[in-house]
């Protein structure tokens, strides 16, 4: 009886196990469009299409974290582009 309950418990807990998140190119393009409209005006013209999903996610995090401080947000976004060599 105990092995049966253990098996039943594992089956019940399986949906709560951590799974790896995966983003499709469609999800990445949606996030890219969201970021491009959420960033401050002076950095809207940067080449967001050239960034991969990880960097777009990083910039999205910056826009959410520094929502009220546009100067800080702009500096950090430019730093991401400098780091990957897209701007000087």
Protein Blocks (a to p, Z undefined) as FASTA:
>chain_A
ZZmmmmmmmmmmmmmpccdddddfklmmmmmmmmmmmpcfklmmpcfklpcfklmmmmmm
mmmmmmmlmmlmmmmmmmmmmmnopaZZ
